[in-house]
């Protein structure tokens, strides 16, 4: 069980990548509100995006997030998986975001920072390039209004797309990787010149520290309505957000607890290679949502008497999707129905995880080409930076040799 809270904040400097933020939050700057800017595509929003925004928020007081249009993304990267309206709503639902700017420019400029009164912008320690291979943050970097946070290892849109295309189960918890998944991590989206250090896939390793950073929150307060929902919440998407927002609206003082099923349980009732994200990844994705107060990791499939009594649940909600029977063919919501606390919630959104996978498969060649193109550009920049560093070292060595000869 993890407490979450709706506006929980991590402490500044809680990660190595937050060091630059500490100077921005010095006592003299604290005399006024420090406004921070982030921008991006935020396509297939996952806990890596949320972690970037968490770190960025910790560097100041007020976080503004610019989200690019479909047209801009298609021009510079390739086709997005989600529409701009879906991406706007997803970013709004992340609890560390105070405001979003729709249709933000792809290249971050001083003009944009000044327009929204932002002190600086924050980006991960990877690189973002325009269609012609230029760093999109070059201008703000040169002016000293750029801060860097640590990229979350073990997750990327590239990897998630690959998991969907492969239809294996090797990304689940407690299941060893087989050669097929290993081949994916080695080759998916790989450019002919090798792996980019920014796009390359690595395995996500959950830690208690990471959970605490996402979950810092509060206990239920007197008068709160404790609402329980359960499910896979796989590839946490806008359909889930709409559902949880409507659940949240069921009370004036809601305290929403999300029960997440273990991978093997999800695979039992979903089949194929589901869940796409393992239980540790799904935990962070759900914890980042502003409508969620608490998460139960590995919740039982049925809403039992023990569970309802333990959490003092006032209301149990389920979406309009089919309720799949438990292993013994019993109704998992029999007890809350008997107590008269069960409610079906219409999210108003028919998007499902299956539909997202269908979008990916339908456009498989486009997405593979996009990943290869992205990595090829990154490799070119990486090689150029490496060459520049080598030349600098050689220059320093020549200087040392000349100095020794003169002495």
C-alpha positions as CSV (number, residue, x, y, z in Angstrom):
1,X,0.0,0.0,0.0
2,X,1.4,3.4,-1.0
3,X,0.2,6.8,-0.1
4,X,0.2,9.2,-2.9
5,X,-1.6,12.5,-2.4
6,X,-2.7,14.9,-5.1
7,X,0.0,17.6,-4.9
8,X,2.9,15.7,-3.4
9,X,6.3,17.0,-4.1
10,X,9.7,15.4,-4.0
11,X,12.4,17.2,-2.1
12,X,14.8,19.3,-4.3
13,X,18.0,17.4,-4.9
14,X,16.5,14.0,-4.3
15,X,18.3,12.7,-7.4
16,X,21.7,13.4,-8.9
17,X,20.1,15.2,-11.7
18,X,18.5,17.8,-9.3
19,X,21.8,19.4,-8.3
20,X,21.4,22.2,-10.8
21,X,18.0,23.0,-9.4
22,X,19.3,23.7,-5.9
23,X,21.1,26.8,-7.0
24,X,17.9,28.0,-8.8
25,X,16.0,27.6,-5.5
26,X,18.5,29.6,-3.4
27,X,17.2,31.9,-0.6
28,X,17.5,35.0,-2.6
29,X,15.4,33.5,-5.4
30,X,12.8,32.2,-2.9
31,X,11.7,35.8,-2.3
32,X,9.5,35.2,-5.4
33,X,8.0,32.3,-7.2
34,X,10.4,30.4,-9.4
35,X,8.7,29.4,-12.6
36,X,10.0,26.4,-14.5
37,X,9.4,25.4,-18.1
38,X,9.4,21.9,-19.6
39,X,8.4,20.9,-23.1
40,X,8.1,17.9,-25.3
41,X,6.0,15.5,-27.3
42,X,4.8,13.5,-24.3
43,X,3.6,10.7,-26.6
44,X,2.7,7.5,-24.8
45,X,3.2,9.2,-21.5
46,X,5.0,6.8,-19.1
47,X,6.7,7.1,-15.7
48,X,9.9,8.3,-17.3
49,X,8.0,11.5,-18.5
50,X,6.4,11.8,-15.0
51,X,9.8,11.5,-13.3
52,X,11.2,14.3,-15.5
53,X,8.4,16.5,-14.5
54,X,8.7,15.6,-10.8
55,X,12.4,16.6,-10.9
56,X,11.6,19.8,-12.8
57,X,8.9,20.8,-10.3
58,X,11.4,20.2,-7.4
59,X,13.7,22.8,-9.0
60,X,11.2,25.6,-8.6
61,X,7.7,26.5,-7.4
62,X,5.5,26.5,-10.5
63,X,5.8,24.1,-13.4
64,X,4.6,25.0,-16.9
65,X,4.7,22.2,-19.5
66,X,4.6,22.9,-23.3
67,X,3.2,20.1,-25.4
68,X,3.9,20.0,-29.2
69,X,1.2,19.6,-31.9
70,X,0.9,16.5,-34.0
71,X,2.1,18.5,-37.0
72,X,5.3,19.5,-35.3
73,X,6.1,16.0,-34.1
74,X,5.4,14.5,-37.5
75,X,7.8,17.0,-39.1
76,X,10.7,16.5,-36.7
77,X,10.3,12.9,-35.5
78,X,7.5,10.9,-37.2
79,X,3.9,10.0,-36.4
80,X,2.8,10.3,-32.8
81,X,0.8,7.4,-31.3
82,X,-1.6,9.7,-29.5
83,X,-3.4,12.8,-30.8
84,X,-2.5,16.2,-29.4
85,X,-5.8,16.5,-27.5
86,X,-5.1,13.1,-25.8
87,X,-1.5,14.2,-25.0
88,X,-2.7,17.6,-23.6
89,X,-5.1,15.8,-21.2
90,X,-2.5,13.2,-20.2
91,X,0.1,15.8,-19.2
92,X,-2.6,17.8,-17.3
93,X,-3.3,14.7,-15.2
94,X,0.3,14.4,-13.9
95,X,0.3,15.8,-10.3
96,X,3.5,17.8,-10.6
97,X,2.2,19.9,-13.5
98,X,0.7,23.3,-12.6
99,X,-0.2,24.5,-16.1
100,X,0.2,23.4,-19.7
101,X,0.7,25.3,-23.0
102,X,-0.9,23.7,-26.0
103,X,0.9,23.8,-29.3
104,X,4.3,24.8,-27.8
105,X,7.1,25.4,-30.4
106,X,9.3,22.4,-31.0
107,X,12.5,24.5,-30.6
108,X,12.7,26.1,-27.1
109,X,13.7,29.8,-27.3
110,X,14.3,32.6,-24.9
111,X,11.2,34.3,-26.4
112,X,9.1,31.3,-25.1
113,X,10.6,31.4,-21.6
114,X,10.0,35.2,-21.4
115,X,6.4,34.9,-22.7
116,X,5.5,32.6,-19.8
117,X,7.7,34.4,-17.3
118,X,9.8,31.3,-16.7
119,X,13.3,31.5,-15.1
120,X,14.7,28.5,-16.9
121,X,13.7,25.3,-18.7
122,X,14.5,21.7,-17.7
123,X,15.2,18.7,-19.8
124,X,16.6,15.2,-19.3
125,X,20.2,14.4,-19.9
126,X,19.5,13.0,-23.3
127,X,19.3,15.1,-26.5
128,X,16.4,16.4,-28.6
129,X,17.0,17.2,-32.2
130,X,15.2,19.1,-35.0
131,X,14.5,17.5,-38.4
132,X,17.9,18.9,-39.5
133,X,19.8,17.5,-36.6
134,X,20.1,20.6,-34.4
135,X,19.8,20.7,-30.6
136,X,16.4,22.1,-29.8
137,X,17.8,23.7,-26.6
138,X,20.9,25.3,-28.1
139,X,19.6,28.9,-27.5
140,X,18.6,28.5,-23.9
141,X,21.7,26.5,-23.1
142,X,24.0,29.3,-24.4
143,X,22.1,31.9,-22.3
144,X,22.4,29.9,-19.1
145,X,18.7,29.4,-18.7
146,X,18.8,25.6,-19.0
147,X,18.8,23.0,-16.3
148,X,19.2,19.2,-16.6
149,X,17.6,16.4,-14.7
150,X,18.4,12.7,-14.7
151,X,16.7,10.6,-17.4
152,X,14.8,7.6,-16.0
153,X,16.7,4.4,-17.1
154,X,14.9,1.4,-18.3
155,X,11.9,2.9,-20.1
156,X,11.3,4.6,-23.4
157,X,8.6,4.9,-26.0
158,X,10.8,2.9,-28.3
159,X,10.9,0.0,-25.8
160,X,7.2,0.1,-25.1
161,X,6.4,0.0,-28.8
162,X,8.7,-2.9,-29.2
163,X,7.0,-4.9,-26.5
164,X,3.7,-4.5,-28.2
165,X,5.1,-5.6,-31.6
166,X,6.8,-8.7,-30.2
167,X,3.9,-10.1,-28.3
168,X,6.1,-11.9,-25.8
169,X,5.8,-12.0,-22.0
170,X,9.4,-11.6,-21.1
171,X,9.0,-8.0,-19.8
172,X,6.7,-9.3,-17.0
173,X,8.1,-9.4,-13.4
174,X,9.7,-12.7,-12.3
175,X,10.1,-13.9,-15.9
176,X,13.6,-14.3,-17.4
177,X,14.3,-12.6,-20.7
178,X,14.5,-15.0,-23.6
179,X,16.5,-14.6,-26.8
180,X,13.6,-13.0,-28.7
181,X,13.2,-10.2,-26.2
182,X,17.0,-9.8,-25.9
183,X,17.2,-9.5,-29.7
184,X,14.6,-6.7,-29.5
185,X,16.5,-4.8,-26.8
186,X,19.6,-5.1,-29.0
187,X,18.1,-4.3,-32.4
188,X,14.7,-2.5,-32.2
189,X,15.0,0.8,-33.9
190,X,18.8,0.5,-34.1
191,X,20.4,2.6,-36.8
192,X,23.1,1.0,-39.1
193,X,25.8,2.9,-37.2
194,X,25.0,1.4,-33.8
195,X,23.1,2.4,-30.6
196,X,22.4,5.9,-29.4
197,X,23.1,6.2,-25.7
198,X,19.8,8.2,-25.4
199,X,17.5,5.9,-27.3
200,X,18.9,2.5,-26.4
201,X,16.8,0.1,-24.4
202,X,17.8,-0.9,-20.8
203,X,16.0,-2.9,-18.2
204,X,13.9,-1.0,-15.6
205,X,15.0,-1.8,-12.0
206,X,12.5,-0.7,-9.3
207,X,13.8,0.6,-6.0
208,X,12.0,1.6,-2.8
209,X,13.6,5.1,-3.2
210,X,11.9,5.6,-6.5
211,X,8.5,4.5,-5.2
212,X,8.8,6.9,-2.2
213,X,9.7,9.8,-4.5
214,X,6.5,9.2,-6.5
215,X,4.3,8.3,-3.5
216,X,5.0,10.9,-0.8
217,X,1.5,11.8,0.3
218,X,-0.9,11.7,3.2
219,X,-3.3,9.5,5.1
220,X,-7.1,9.7,4.7
221,X,-8.6,12.6,6.6
222,X,-11.8,12.5,8.7
223,X,-14.7,13.0,6.3
224,X,-12.9,11.6,3.3
225,X,-14.8,9.2,1.1
226,X,-12.6,6.2,0.5
227,X,-13.1,4.9,-3.0
228,X,-11.6,1.7,-4.3
229,X,-10.9,0.7,-7.9
230,X,-8.9,-2.2,-9.2
231,X,-7.4,-3.4,-12.5
232,X,-4.3,-3.6,-14.7
233,X,-4.0,0.0,-15.7
234,X,-1.6,-1.1,-18.4
235,X,0.1,1.5,-20.6
236,X,-1.6,4.1,-18.4
237,X,-3.5,6.2,-20.9
238,X,-6.2,8.8,-21.4
239,X,-9.0,6.2,-21.0
240,X,-7.7,5.5,-17.5
241,X,-7.3,9.2,-16.7
242,X,-10.9,9.9,-17.8
243,X,-12.2,7.0,-15.7
244,X,-10.2,8.1,-12.6
245,X,-11.2,11.7,-13.0
246,X,-14.9,10.6,-13.0
247,X,-14.3,8.4,-10.0
248,X,-12.6,11.3,-8.2
249,X,-15.8,13.4,-8.8
250,X,-18.0,10.9,-7.0
251,X,-17.3,12.8,-3.7
252,X,-16.5,16.2,-2.4
253,X,-13.6,14.8,-0.4
254,X,-12.4,11.7,-2.4
255,X,-9.6,9.4,-1.4
256,X,-9.0,7.1,-4.3
257,X,-7.2,3.8,-3.8
258,X,-6.1,1.9,-6.9
259,X,-5.5,-1.8,-6.6
260,X,-3.0,-3.1,-9.2
261,X,-3.1,-6.8,-10.1
262,X,0.2,-8.7,-10.4
263,X,1.4,-9.5,-13.9
264,X,0.5,-13.1,-13.8
265,X,-3.1,-12.3,-12.7
266,X,-3.4,-9.7,-15.6
267,X,-2.1,-12.3,-18.0
268,X,-4.7,-14.8,-16.8
269,X,-7.6,-12.5,-17.8
270,X,-6.1,-10.6,-20.6
271,X,-3.9,-13.2,-22.3
272,X,-1.3,-12.6,-25.1
273,X,1.6,-10.6,-23.8
274,X,-0.4,-8.5,-21.4
275,X,0.4,-6.6,-19.3
276,X,2.7,-4.6,-21.6
277,X,4.2,-2.8,-18.5
278,X,5.1,-4.9,-15.5
279,X,3.6,-4.2,-12.1
280,X,6.5,-2.0,-11.0
281,X,6.2,0.2,-14.0
282,X,2.4,0.3,-13.7
283,X,2.7,1.4,-10.0
284,X,4.8,4.5,-10.9
285,X,2.5,5.4,-13.8
286,X,-0.6,5.3,-11.6
287,X,1.1,7.1,-8.7
288,X,1.9,10.0,-10.9
289,X,-1.9,10.7,-11.6
290,X,-3.3,13.6,-9.6
291,X,-6.6,11.8,-9.1
292,X,-5.0,8.9,-7.2
293,X,-4.3,8.9,-3.4
294,X,-3.0,5.5,-2.8
295,X,-1.9,2.3,-4.6
296,X,-2.1,-1.3,-3.5
297,X,0.6,-3.3,-5.3
298,X,-0.5,-6.9,-6.1
299,X,-4.1,-6.4,-5.0
300,X,-6.4,-9.5,-4.9
301,X,-8.6,-9.9,-7.9
302,X,-11.7,-9.9,-5.8
303,X,-12.8,-7.0,-3.6
304,X,-13.1,-9.2,-0.5
305,X,-14.5,-8.5,2.9
306,X,-11.0,-8.3,4.4
307,X,-9.9,-5.7,1.8
308,X,-13.0,-3.6,2.2
309,X,-12.7,-3.6,6.0
310,X,-9.0,-3.1,6.1
311,X,-9.1,0.1,4.0
312,X,-12.6,1.2,5.4
313,X,-13.8,1.4,1.8
314,X,-17.0,3.5,1.3
315,X,-17.4,3.0,-2.4
316,X,-16.1,0.5,-5.1
317,X,-16.1,1.6,-8.7
318,X,-15.7,-0.2,-12.0
319,X,-15.7,1.1,-15.6
320,X,-18.2,0.0,-18.2
321,X,-15.8,-2.7,-19.5
322,X,-16.7,-6.3,-19.0
323,X,-16.2,-7.8,-15.5
324,X,-14.3,-11.0,-15.9
325,X,-15.1,-13.7,-13.4
326,X,-12.5,-14.9,-10.8
327,X,-10.7,-18.2,-11.1
328,X,-13.6,-20.0,-9.3
329,X,-16.1,-18.3,-11.7
330,X,-17.3,-16.0,-8.9
331,X,-18.1,-12.3,-9.3
332,X,-15.1,-10.3,-8.0
333,X,-17.5,-7.5,-6.9
334,X,-20.0,-9.8,-5.1
335,X,-19.2,-8.4,-1.7
336,X,-19.4,-4.6,-2.5
337,X,-22.6,-5.3,-4.4
338,X,-24.0,-7.1,-1.3
339,X,-23.1,-4.0,0.8
340,X,-24.7,-1.7,-1.7
341,X,-21.4,0.2,-2.3
342,X,-20.7,-0.8,-5.9
343,X,-21.0,1.7,-8.7
344,X,-20.4,1.5,-12.5
345,X,-18.6,4.6,-13.8
346,X,-18.9,5.8,-17.4
347,X,-15.5,7.4,-18.3
348,X,-17.0,8.7,-21.6
349,X,-13.9,7.4,-23.3
350,X,-13.8,4.1,-25.2
351,X,-10.0,3.9,-25.6
352,X,-8.5,0.7,-24.3
353,X,-5.0,-0.8,-24.1
354,X,-6.0,-3.2,-26.9
355,X,-6.9,-0.2,-29.1
356,X,-3.4,1.4,-28.5
357,X,-1.7,-1.8,-29.5
358,X,-3.8,-1.9,-32.6
359,X,-2.7,1.6,-33.5
360,X,1.0,0.5,-33.1
361,X,0.6,-2.7,-35.2
362,X,-1.3,-0.8,-37.9
363,X,1.5,1.6,-38.3
364,X,4.4,-0.8,-37.5
365,X,6.6,0.2,-40.4
366,X,6.1,3.9,-39.7
367,X,7.1,3.5,-36.1
368,X,10.1,1.3,-36.9
369,X,11.3,3.9,-39.5
370,X,10.7,6.7,-36.9
371,X,12.9,5.0,-34.3
372,X,15.7,4.2,-36.8
373,X,15.6,7.8,-38.1
374,X,15.7,9.2,-34.5
375,X,18.6,7.0,-33.5
376,X,20.6,7.7,-36.6
377,X,20.4,11.5,-35.9
378,X,21.4,10.9,-32.3
379,X,24.3,8.7,-33.3
380,X,25.6,11.5,-35.6
381,X,25.5,14.0,-32.8
382,X,27.0,11.6,-30.3
383,X,29.9,10.8,-32.6
384,X,30.5,14.5,-33.2
385,X,30.5,15.2,-29.4
386,X,32.9,12.3,-28.9
387,X,35.2,13.5,-31.6
388,X,35.2,17.0,-30.2
389,X,36.0,15.7,-26.7
390,X,38.9,13.6,-28.1
391,X,40.3,16.6,-29.9
392,X,40.1,18.7,-26.7
393,X,42.0,16.0,-24.8
394,X,44.7,15.8,-27.5
395,X,45.0,19.6,-27.4
396,X,45.5,19.4,-23.6
397,X,48.1,16.7,-23.9
398,X,50.0,18.7,-26.5
399,X,49.9,21.7,-24.1
400,X,51.3,19.6,-21.3
401,X,54.1,18.3,-23.6
402,X,55.1,21.8,-24.7
403,X,55.1,22.9,-21.1
404,X,57.4,20.1,-20.1
405,X,59.8,20.9,-23.0
406,X,59.9,24.6,-22.0
407,X,60.7,23.6,-18.4
